[in-house]
Structure formats: structure tokens, C-alpha cells
Amino acid sequence: MQKELWKAGNMLYPLPAVMVSCSENGKNNIITVAWTGTVCTNPPMLSISVRPERFSHGMIERTGEFVVNLTTKGLVRACDFCGVRSGRDIDKFKEAGLTACRADFVEAPLIAESPVNIECRVKQILRLGSHDMFLAEVLGVHVSGRYINEKRKLELAKAEPVVYSHGEYYGLGELLGSFGYSVKKQAGGRTDYEKKCCADRDAGSGKKHRRRRAGQADRFSVS
């Protein structure tokens, strides 16, 4: 397969598009972030990367706190708005029609309309270049009850989460599998991976059989 070599760049897509809320001296703000990710399980930690010139950068750096609010299909317009307007000039909660709710561990507010809110406290700031990375410990997670089923499992897919890729927002597609499904024993005692290998082998055998029959037909045919 032929491939082109491109110059080094950020090509790790898609990414979750999240709204990060922060607060300082009673002023709330929201910044849209795509450069975010999980970095540690124990203690639970995540990261966000923000350009130093962004208004929220200074607020987060000085307070050492923020909330990551997951974005849904219904929130994608507000998410985009909060990424292209500056909190220096407007009240983003008001202009985007979002509701600020009190958090349990930090002064930064939760976005009530978000299905999941993650309270964070900054542990370290890495100066990387165009962006500073805020490494933060997760202090608490708020989950909307409408997405928790009778078995207490979070069904986030029902919230229609959104991802970001090359300047565009996308909804998530169909479920393709769950973690570990490739090695989980299915009917007949085979894993999905083993079943696929057998299917591929059987398909290959079928092709060889058809080729042999075609060769015999050619050998015995009369033109």
C-alpha cells in the first residue's frame, strides 16, 4: 500500500471535544479543549493542553482548578461557541445558554447540561511550546442519572457524545466491540479472533479449490 510522508504534526484523531470550566474571583469562564486525555489510573489523572495566550489559561494557572465537561450532540454548538469567543469580552455561560452549578471540591462550576463533569486540581504544569499541559488529579465525577441504567452502568452512548477531528465535529458511530471481546470465548469455545482466522482460512481453502476446479476445466475443455 502506497503512503505519503507528511511533515510532523498532530495527527492523533479523533479526540474528545470537551468544555473546560474555570473560575477566578467570582468570574466563570469556559474554554473548549480537544487536546485532552487520560494519563493515570491510580491516582486518577488527566491532562489538558492550553495556549498561554488564552484567557482561561491564566485563570487555571492561578487557581489550580478546573472542571472537564463532556460534550454531546445537543451541546456541540455551545462547545464550538466557547472555543471561538473569548471570556475577556463576554459571559460564555450566558451567551451559550449554559447553566453553572456548584462543584463539590473546586470553585470552578459544573456545566449542568453536560452528562459528565470531572472536577480536577492541577498537580503540574509542563511548558511544552505552543501549549502548556496541565496535569491534574481527578477529585470527583458527576454523572447525570438519565444515563445510568438499572444495573448502575453508565450508558454514555445515549448522550450522543461528540469527537473532534481536523477542525470538524462528529458523533460516534455504531458499537464495534467492547474491551477484550477479541479473546472472549464465544459459542463453540472459540474466540472472535480464532473464528476470524478460521473463516479466513476456510475462505482461502475455498479459493484454492475453485482455482483447482478452474484449472481442470481449462485442461479438459475443447476450443
Secondary structure, 3 states (H helix, E strand, C coil): CCCCCCCCCCCCCCEECEEEEEEECCEEEEEEECCEEEEECCCCEEEEEECCCCHHHHHHHHHCEEEEEECEHHHHHHHHHHHHCCCCCCCHHHHHCCCEECCCCCCCCEECCCCEEEEEEEEEEEECCCCEEEEEEEEEEEECHHHECCCCCECHHHHCEEEEECCEEEECCCCCCCCCHHHCECCCCCEHHHHHHHHHHHHHHHHHHHHHHHHHHHHHCCC
